[in-house]
Amino acid sequence: MFWTRALLLSFAVFLAFLLFYSGYDKQSGTLDFSLVARILSFEDADFSVDELKKVFGLSALVVLSLAFLPGPLSYLSPFFAKFLIYRKPVGIWGFIFLLLHALPNLGELIESHTFQDMLGLWLGVFAFLIFLAMALTSHKGAVIRLGYPKWKLLQRTGYIALLLSVFHFVLLELEGGALKVRPFAYLALFLPALTLFLKLYVMLVFGGERTSYEEHFGLVKKTDS
């Protein structure tokens, strides 16, 4: 049930970016869904792949942010604690989107780029490696092998990866010192920024941390905060 709901949420995010990001005509400043049809038809394979990898990347930023958000929000209100159980399935779907974004970009790492673009690409690589480590250890067996404190530390680096992903996005979209993106793309900046702000706020104000794998994913009720 949780994985199905996470899939539906993730697909809804992907569909929203496909329609309102890729379906946005930059020249006219209006929505033109014929652009979406052109992407899905693959009549111009290079154009379709380029647009889809952007959609997967932006969707990954939003979905991964949604996976992180229940953590800090649950400290602010008990209402959000029931969403902790969605952290893992939503996070895994977010990583799958990230993987689909990253694979077509591998060749760009060996191409000639400006310093700004190369910095953006390598920040993306570091973020991907952190998310990969998180995905590979998002099970109880990894907690047993690493011990909860080390496992928790590894999972917490996901916030660093989220920040690096934002820098990756911004650096690749900066032109002449200005961010040149389609309007709907700002959602992929706002939500990670909100997530990181809330995490920092909770760390400064509450300070406490969850003490078990079950508590981390909302599998037991938290009684000490």
Backbone as numpy.savetxt, mean C-alpha at the origin, in Angstrom:
# Nx Ny Nz CAx CAy CAz Cx Cy Cz
-14.21 -16.15 5.01 -15.03 -14.94 5.01 -14.17 -13.68 5.01
-13.15 -13.66 5.90 -12.30 -12.48 6.00 -11.49 -12.26 4.73
-11.01 -13.37 4.15 -10.23 -13.25 2.92 -11.12 -12.79 1.76
-12.35 -13.26 1.72 -13.27 -12.85 0.66 -13.58 -11.36 0.78
-13.86 -10.91 1.99 -14.14 -9.49 2.20 -12.92 -8.64 1.86
-11.74 -9.13 2.23 -10.51 -8.40 1.90 -10.32 -8.32 0.39
-10.62 -9.41 -0.31 -10.52 -9.41 -1.77 -11.49 -8.41 -2.38
-12.74 -8.40 -1.89 -13.74 -7.48 -2.43 -13.33 -6.03 -2.19
-12.80 -5.75 -1.00 -12.33 -4.39 -0.71 -11.18 -4.01 -1.63
-10.23 -4.91 -1.79 -9.06 -4.64 -2.63 -9.46 -4.46 -4.09
-10.37 -5.31 -4.56 -10.84 -5.18 -5.95 -11.58 -3.86 -6.15
-12.35 -3.44 -5.14 -13.07 -2.18 -5.23 -12.10 -1.01 -5.36
-11.00 -1.06 -4.62 -9.97 -0.02 -4.72 -9.35 -0.04 -6.11
-9.00 -1.23 -6.60 -8.42 -1.36 -7.94 -9.38 -0.81 -9.00
-10.65 -1.19 -8.90 -11.64 -0.75 -9.88 -11.80 0.77 -9.85
-11.77 1.34 -8.64 -11.90 2.79 -8.51 -10.76 3.51 -9.21
-9.53 3.01 -9.04 -8.39 3.64 -9.71 -8.45 3.42 -11.23
-8.89 2.24 -11.64 -9.01 1.98 -13.07 -10.00 2.94 -13.72
-11.12 3.19 -13.05 -12.16 4.04 -13.61 -11.83 5.52 -13.50
-11.40 5.94 -12.30 -11.28 7.37 -12.04 -9.87 7.92 -12.16
-8.87 7.04 -12.21 -7.50 7.47 -12.50 -7.19 7.26 -13.97
-7.25 6.01 -14.41 -6.95 5.74 -15.82 -8.04 6.26 -16.75
-9.26 6.41 -16.23 -10.34 6.93 -17.04 -10.39 8.44 -17.10
-9.38 9.10 -16.55 -9.32 10.57 -16.55 -8.50 11.05 -17.74
-9.10 11.88 -18.55 -8.42 12.46 -19.71 -7.72 13.75 -19.28
-6.39 13.72 -19.26 -5.63 14.88 -18.79 -5.78 16.09 -19.70
-6.01 15.86 -20.97 -6.15 16.99 -21.89 -7.46 17.74 -21.69
-8.55 17.02 -21.55 -9.85 17.66 -21.40 -10.22 17.90 -19.93
-9.53 17.21 -19.02 -9.84 17.34 -17.61 -11.16 16.71 -17.22
-11.60 15.70 -17.98 -12.87 15.03 -17.71 -12.67 13.52 -17.73
-13.66 12.80 -17.24 -13.62 11.34 -17.29 -13.99 10.87 -18.68
-13.22 9.93 -19.19 -13.49 9.34 -20.50 -13.26 7.83 -20.37
-14.34 7.09 -20.15 -14.21 5.66 -19.88 -13.81 4.86 -21.11
-13.76 5.51 -22.27 -13.24 4.81 -23.45 -11.75 4.53 -23.28
-11.08 5.34 -22.43 -9.67 5.09 -22.13 -9.52 3.77 -21.37
-10.47 3.49 -20.48 -10.45 2.23 -19.74 -10.64 1.05 -20.69
-11.58 1.20 -21.62 -11.82 0.15 -22.61 -10.57 -0.09 -23.45
-9.87 0.99 -23.77 -8.64 0.87 -24.56 -7.57 0.11 -23.78
-7.49 0.38 -22.48 -6.51 -0.32 -21.63 -6.82 -1.80 -21.59
-8.07 -2.13 -21.33 -8.46 -3.53 -21.16 -8.44 -4.32 -22.48
-8.52 -3.62 -23.60 -8.48 -4.30 -24.89 -7.08 -4.74 -25.29
-6.04 -4.08 -24.71 -4.64 -4.36 -25.03 -4.35 -4.19 -26.52
-5.11 -3.31 -27.17 -4.80 -3.04 -28.58 -3.45 -2.35 -28.71
-3.09 -1.58 -27.68 -1.75 -1.02 -27.58 -1.16 -1.58 -26.29
-0.42 -2.69 -26.41 0.04 -3.44 -25.25 0.90 -2.59 -24.32
1.80 -1.77 -24.89 2.68 -0.95 -24.06 1.88 0.05 -23.22
0.88 0.68 -23.85 0.03 1.63 -23.13 -0.75 0.92 -22.03
-1.30 -0.24 -22.34 -2.09 -0.98 -21.35 -1.25 -1.40 -20.16
-0.07 -1.95 -20.42 0.82 -2.40 -19.33 1.25 -1.21 -18.49
1.59 -0.09 -19.13 2.03 1.09 -18.40 0.93 1.61 -17.48
-0.31 1.66 -17.99 -1.42 2.15 -17.17 -1.76 1.17 -16.04
-1.77 -0.11 -16.35 -2.14 -1.09 -15.34 -1.11 -1.16 -14.21
0.16 -1.01 -14.55 1.17 -1.05 -13.46 1.02 0.18 -12.57
0.59 1.32 -13.14 0.33 2.50 -12.31 -0.89 2.26 -11.42
-1.94 1.67 -11.99 -3.15 1.38 -11.23 -2.85 0.41 -10.10
-2.06 -0.64 -10.39 -1.70 -1.60 -9.34 -0.85 -0.93 -8.26
0.04 -0.04 -8.65 0.88 0.64 -7.67 0.08 1.55 -6.75
-0.79 2.35 -7.33 -1.63 3.25 -6.53 -2.59 2.46 -5.66
-3.15 1.40 -6.22 -4.06 0.54 -5.44 -3.32 -0.10 -4.27
-2.08 -0.52 -4.51 -1.28 -1.13 -3.44 -1.07 -0.16 -2.29
-0.77 1.10 -2.61 -0.57 2.11 -1.57 -1.81 2.27 -0.70
-2.97 2.31 -1.34 -4.22 2.50 -0.61 -4.57 1.24 0.19
-4.48 0.08 -0.43 -4.85 -1.16 0.24 -3.90 -1.45 1.42
-2.61 -1.23 1.24 -1.67 -1.44 2.33 -1.93 -0.45 3.47
-2.30 0.77 3.13 -2.67 1.75 4.16 -3.88 1.27 4.94
-4.86 0.72 4.23 -6.05 0.20 4.89 -5.72 -0.98 5.80
-4.67 -1.73 5.44 -4.25 -2.85 6.30 -3.61 -2.34 7.59
-2.89 -1.22 7.50 -2.22 -0.66 8.67 -3.17 0.13 9.57
-4.16 0.78 9.00 -5.00 1.73 9.73 -5.67 1.17 10.99
-6.20 -0.07 10.97 -6.87 -0.55 12.20 -5.97 -0.57 13.42
-4.65 -0.70 13.22 -3.73 -0.71 14.35 -3.83 0.56 15.18
-3.44 1.72 14.61 -3.54 2.95 15.40 -4.97 3.35 15.73
-5.91 3.10 14.84 -7.30 3.47 15.10 -7.89 2.72 16.29
-7.45 1.48 16.49 -7.98 0.68 17.60 -7.56 1.23 18.95
-6.48 2.02 18.98 -6.09 2.67 20.23 -6.97 3.88 20.51
-7.49 4.48 19.43 -8.31 5.68 19.59 -9.75 5.36 19.94
-10.23 4.19 19.47 -11.61 3.79 19.77 -11.72 2.28 19.71
-12.38 1.66 20.69 -12.56 0.20 20.69 -13.34 -0.28 19.46
-14.11 0.61 18.83 -14.89 0.24 17.65 -14.01 -0.37 16.57
-12.80 0.17 16.42 -11.93 -0.25 15.31 -11.18 -1.55 15.61
-11.24 -2.03 16.86 -10.52 -3.26 17.21 -11.04 -4.46 16.42
-12.33 -4.44 16.05 -12.89 -5.57 15.32 -12.33 -5.69 13.90
-11.66 -4.63 13.43 -11.08 -4.66 12.09 -9.63 -5.17 12.09
-9.07 -5.42 13.28 -7.69 -5.91 13.34 -7.53 -7.24 12.62
-8.57 -8.04 12.64 -8.50 -9.37 12.02 -8.34 -9.28 10.51
-8.64 -8.11 9.94 -8.50 -7.92 8.50 -7.09 -7.48 8.10
-6.24 -7.22 9.08 -4.91 -6.71 8.76 -4.16 -7.66 7.81
-4.16 -8.94 8.15 -3.39 -9.90 7.34 -3.97 -10.08 5.94
-5.26 -10.42 5.78 -5.76 -10.64 4.41 -5.70 -9.38 3.55
-6.02 -8.22 4.12 -5.94 -6.99 3.33 -4.49 -6.69 2.97
-3.59 -6.90 3.92 -2.17 -6.68 3.65 -1.61 -7.59 2.58
-2.04 -8.84 2.57 -1.57 -9.78 1.54 -2.07 -9.38 0.16
-3.34 -8.99 0.07 -3.85 -8.52 -1.22 -3.13 -7.26 -1.66
-2.82 -6.38 -0.71 -2.06 -5.19 -1.04 -0.68 -5.54 -1.58
-0.05 -6.57 -0.98 1.27 -6.99 -1.46 1.18 -7.60 -2.86
0.10 -8.34 -3.13 -0.09 -8.90 -4.47 -0.19 -7.77 -5.51
-0.94 -6.71 -5.17 -1.00 -5.56 -6.07 0.38 -4.95 -6.25
1.13 -4.85 -5.15 2.48 -4.30 -5.22 3.38 -5.14 -6.13
3.24 -6.45 -6.02 4.01 -7.37 -6.85 3.68 -7.17 -8.33
2.39 -7.02 -8.63 1.96 -6.80 -10.02 2.42 -5.44 -10.54
2.62 -4.49 -9.64 3.18 -3.19 -10.03 4.68 -3.28 -10.26
5.37 -4.05 -9.39 6.83 -4.06 -9.41 7.41 -4.89 -10.56
6.81 -6.03 -10.87 7.40 -6.92 -11.87 7.64 -6.25 -13.23
6.65 -5.50 -13.77 6.91 -4.85 -15.07 7.96 -3.75 -15.00
8.30 -3.31 -13.77 9.25 -2.20 -13.63 10.69 -2.66 -13.44
10.93 -3.97 -13.36 12.27 -4.46 -13.06 13.30 -4.00 -14.09
12.90 -3.98 -15.35 13.83 -3.56 -16.40 14.28 -2.13 -16.28
13.47 -1.29 -15.64 13.82 0.13 -15.52 15.01 0.37 -14.62
15.33 -0.60 -13.76 16.45 -0.43 -12.83 17.80 -0.41 -13.55
17.85 -0.99 -14.74 19.13 -1.02 -15.46 19.15 -0.03 -16.61
18.08 0.74 -16.75 18.04 1.75 -17.80 18.64 3.06 -17.30
18.89 3.97 -18.21 19.46 5.27 -17.85 18.35 6.19 -17.38
18.54 6.79 -16.19 17.54 7.69 -15.63 18.22 8.89 -14.99
17.44 9.91 -14.69 17.95 11.02 -13.89 18.15 10.53 -12.46
18.92 11.30 -11.70 19.16 10.93 -10.30 17.84 10.84 -9.54
16.94 11.78 -9.82 15.64 11.79 -9.13 14.87 10.50 -9.39
14.84 10.08 -10.66 14.11 8.85 -11.00 14.77 7.62 -10.41
16.11 7.57 -10.47 16.81 6.41 -9.91 16.59 6.32 -8.40
16.62 7.48 -7.72 16.37 7.49 -6.29 14.95 6.97 -6.00
13.99 7.45 -6.80 12.62 7.00 -6.63 12.48 5.50 -6.85
13.14 4.98 -7.88 13.06 3.55 -8.17 13.66 2.70 -7.05
14.82 3.12 -6.54 15.47 2.31 -5.51 14.77 2.41 -4.17
14.14 3.54 -3.90 13.32 3.61 -2.69 12.15 2.62 -2.81
11.63 2.50 -4.03 10.57 1.53 -4.28 11.06 0.10 -4.06
12.29 -0.18 -4.48 12.87 -1.52 -4.28 13.00 -1.84 -2.79
13.51 -0.88 -2.01 13.67 -1.11 -0.57 12.31 -1.33 0.09
11.32 -0.54 -0.32 9.98 -0.71 0.24 9.43 -2.09 -0.10
9.64 -2.52 -1.35 9.16 -3.83 -1.79 9.79 -4.95 -0.96
11.10 -4.84 -0.71 11.79 -5.89 0.04 11.26 -5.99 1.48
10.94 -4.84 2.07 10.36 -4.85 3.42 8.99 -5.51 3.40
8.17 -5.12 2.44 6.83 -5.72 2.34 6.91 -7.21 2.03
7.90 -7.60 1.24 8.11 -9.03 0.96 8.43 -9.78 2.24
9.33 -9.23 3.04 9.69 -9.87 4.31 8.47 -9.97 5.22
7.64 -8.94 5.24 6.43 -8.96 6.05 5.47 -10.04 5.58
5.30 -10.13 4.25 4.37 -11.12 3.70 4.83 -12.55 3.99
6.14 -12.78 3.89 6.67 -14.13 4.10 6.64 -14.54 5.57
6.51 -13.58 6.48 6.51 -13.90 7.91 5.16 -13.59 8.56
4.12 -13.46 7.76 2.81 -13.09 8.33 2.02 -14.33 8.76
2.69 -15.22 9.47 2.02 -16.43 9.96 2.60 -16.81 11.32
1.86 -17.63 12.04 2.24 -17.97 13.42 3.58 -18.67 13.49
3.92 -19.48 12.46 5.20 -20.18 12.48 6.38 -19.23 12.54
6.28 -18.09 11.85 7.37 -17.11 11.87 7.52 -16.49 13.24
6.39 -16.31 13.94 6.44 -15.75 15.30 7.17 -16.71 16.23
6.90 -18.01 16.08 7.54 -19.02 16.91 9.05 -19.05 16.67
9.44 -18.95 15.40 10.87 -19.00 15.06 11.61 -17.74 15.49
11.00 -16.58 15.26 11.67 -15.31 15.54 11.49 -14.84 16.98
10.37 -15.25 17.59 9.99 -14.67 18.87 9.15 -13.43 18.59
8.16 -13.18 19.42 7.24 -12.08 19.12 7.92 -10.72 19.04
8.85 -10.35 19.95 9.47 -9.02 19.86 10.15 -8.76 18.52
10.94 -9.75 18.02 11.61 -9.56 16.73 10.60 -9.55 15.58
9.60 -10.41 15.67 8.56 -10.45 14.64 7.81 -9.13 14.60
7.48 -8.59 15.76 6.78 -7.32 15.84 7.62 -6.20 15.26
8.91 -6.21 15.54 9.81 -5.19 15.00 9.83 -5.25 13.48
9.88 -6.46 12.94 9.85 -6.62 11.49 8.55 -6.08 10.90
7.42 -6.41 11.53 6.14 -5.94 11.04 6.03 -4.43 11.13
6.63 -3.86 12.15 6.57 -2.41 12.34 7.34 -1.66 11.25
8.35 -2.32 10.65 9.09 -1.65 9.57 8.20 -1.40 8.36
7.01 -2.01 8.35 6.08 -1.76 7.26 5.69 -0.29 7.15
5.69 0.42 8.29 5.39 1.85 8.24 6.50 2.61 7.53
7.75 2.14 7.72 8.88 2.74 6.99 8.72 2.46 5.50
8.33 1.22 5.17 8.12 0.86 3.77 7.01 1.70 3.15
5.97 1.97 3.92 4.87 2.80 3.41 5.37 4.20 3.11
6.20 4.75 4.00 6.77 6.07 3.78 7.68 6.08 2.54
8.52 5.04 2.41 9.39 4.94 1.23 8.57 4.84 -0.05
7.43 4.15 0.02 6.55 4.01 -1.16 5.99 5.36 -1.57
5.64 6.19 -0.59 5.15 7.53 -0.90 6.23 8.35 -1.58
7.46 8.29 -1.05 8.58 9.01 -1.68 8.82 8.49 -3.09
8.74 7.18 -3.26 8.89 6.55 -4.58 7.89 7.14 -5.57
6.65 7.21 -5.14 5.58 7.75 -5.99 5.84 9.22 -6.33
6.14 10.01 -5.31 6.32 11.46 -5.51 7.51 11.75 -6.41
8.64 11.09 -6.16 9.84 11.36 -6.95 9.66 11.02 -8.42
8.90 9.95 -8.70 8.70 9.56 -10.10 7.67 10.44 -10.81
6.88 11.18 -10.03 5.84 12.03 -10.64 6.18 13.51 -10.58
7.32 13.85 -10.01 7.73 15.26 -9.95 8.27 15.72 -11.30
7.75 16.84 -11.77 8.24 17.44 -13.01 8.40 18.93 -12.78
9.64 19.40 -12.88 9.88 20.82 -12.68 9.52 21.30 -11.29
9.69 20.42 -10.30 9.40 20.78 -8.93 7.93 20.70 -8.55
7.07 20.30 -9.49 5.63 20.20 -9.22 5.17 18.76 -9.43
4.21 18.36 -8.64 3.67 17.00 -8.75 2.63 16.96 -9.87
2.91 16.18 -10.90 2.03 16.10 -12.07 1.28 14.76 -12.05
0.16 14.73 -11.36 -0.62 13.51 -11.28 -2.09 13.82 -11.56
-2.81 12.78 -11.95 -4.24 12.92 -12.13 -4.92 13.02 -10.76
-6.03 13.77 -10.67 -6.63 14.08 -9.36 -6.85 12.89 -8.44
-7.35 11.77 -8.96 -7.69 10.64 -8.10 -6.46 10.04 -7.45
-5.27 10.29 -8.03 -4.04 9.74 -7.48 -3.72 10.32 -6.11
-4.28 11.48 -5.78 -3.98 12.09 -4.48 -4.51 11.24 -3.33
-5.47 10.37 -3.61 -5.94 9.44 -2.57 -4.80 8.55 -2.12
-3.91 8.19 -3.05 -2.78 7.31 -2.73 -1.67 8.07 -2.00
-1.81 9.36 -1.85 -0.91 10.15 -1.00 -1.57 10.46 0.33
-2.85 10.81 0.29 -3.56 11.21 1.50 -3.69 10.06 2.50
-4.09 8.88 2.02 -4.35 7.78 2.95 -3.08 7.28 3.63
-1.96 7.08 2.90 -0.72 6.71 3.59 -0.27 7.79 4.58
-0.42 9.07 4.19 -0.03 10.16 5.09 -0.87 10.13 6.37
-2.17 9.88 6.23 -3.05 9.78 7.39 -2.64 8.60 8.27
-2.34 7.47 7.65 -1.93 6.27 8.38 -0.66 6.52 9.18
0.33 7.14 8.53 1.60 7.39 9.20 1.43 8.42 10.33
0.61 9.43 10.11 0.35 10.44 11.14 -0.30 9.78 12.37
-1.31 8.95 12.13 -2.01 8.30 13.24 -1.08 7.36 14.01
-0.22 6.64 13.28 0.73 5.74 13.95 1.67 6.54 14.84
2.19 7.65 14.33 3.10 8.49 15.10 2.38 9.06 16.32
1.14 9.51 16.13 0.35 10.07 17.22 0.13 9.03 18.32
-0.24 7.82 17.92 -0.50 6.76 18.90 0.78 6.39 19.65
1.90 6.35 18.95 3.17 6.02 19.61 3.53 7.08 20.66
3.29 8.35 20.33 3.64 9.43 21.24 2.68 9.54 22.41
1.40 9.30 22.15 0.38 9.51 23.17 0.16 8.27 24.03
0.07 7.11 23.38 -0.27 5.88 24.10 0.97 5.06 24.46
1.91 5.02 23.54 3.18 4.35 23.83 3.13 2.84 23.87
2.05 2.25 24.34 1.96 0.80 24.50 1.97 0.05 23.19
2.34 -1.20 23.27 2.35 -2.07 22.10 1.64 -3.37 22.43
1.09 -4.01 21.42 0.48 -5.33 21.62 1.58 -6.35 21.90
1.21 -7.38 22.63 2.24 -8.29 23.15 2.14 -9.71 22.62
1.27 -9.96 21.65 1.18 -11.31 21.09 0.65 -11.25 19.66
0.92 -12.33 18.93 0.45 -12.46 17.55 -1.07 -12.37 17.51
-1.75 -13.04 18.43 -3.21 -13.05 18.45 -3.76 -11.65 18.69
-3.13 -10.93 19.59 -3.57 -9.57 19.89 -3.32 -8.66 18.70
-2.21 -8.86 18.00 -1.84 -8.06 16.84 -2.92 -8.13 15.76
-3.48 -9.32 15.57 -4.49 -9.51 14.54 -5.91 -9.56 15.09
-6.09 -9.13 16.33 -7.43 -9.05 16.88 -8.07 -10.40 17.14
-7.27 -11.42 17.38 -7.81 -12.76 17.62 -8.19 -12.96 19.08
-7.71 -12.05 19.93 -8.14 -12.03 21.34 -8.39 -10.59 21.71
-9.17 -10.39 22.74 -9.48 -9.03 23.18 -8.31 -8.48 23.96
-8.01 -7.21 23.66 -6.92 -6.54 24.39 -7.45 -6.03 25.71
-6.77 -6.35 26.81 -7.29 -5.99 28.13 -6.44 -4.96 28.85
-5.28 -4.61 28.29 -4.37 -3.71 29.01 -4.33 -2.31 28.44
-5.28 -1.97 27.55 -5.28 -0.61 27.04 -6.65 -0.27 26.53
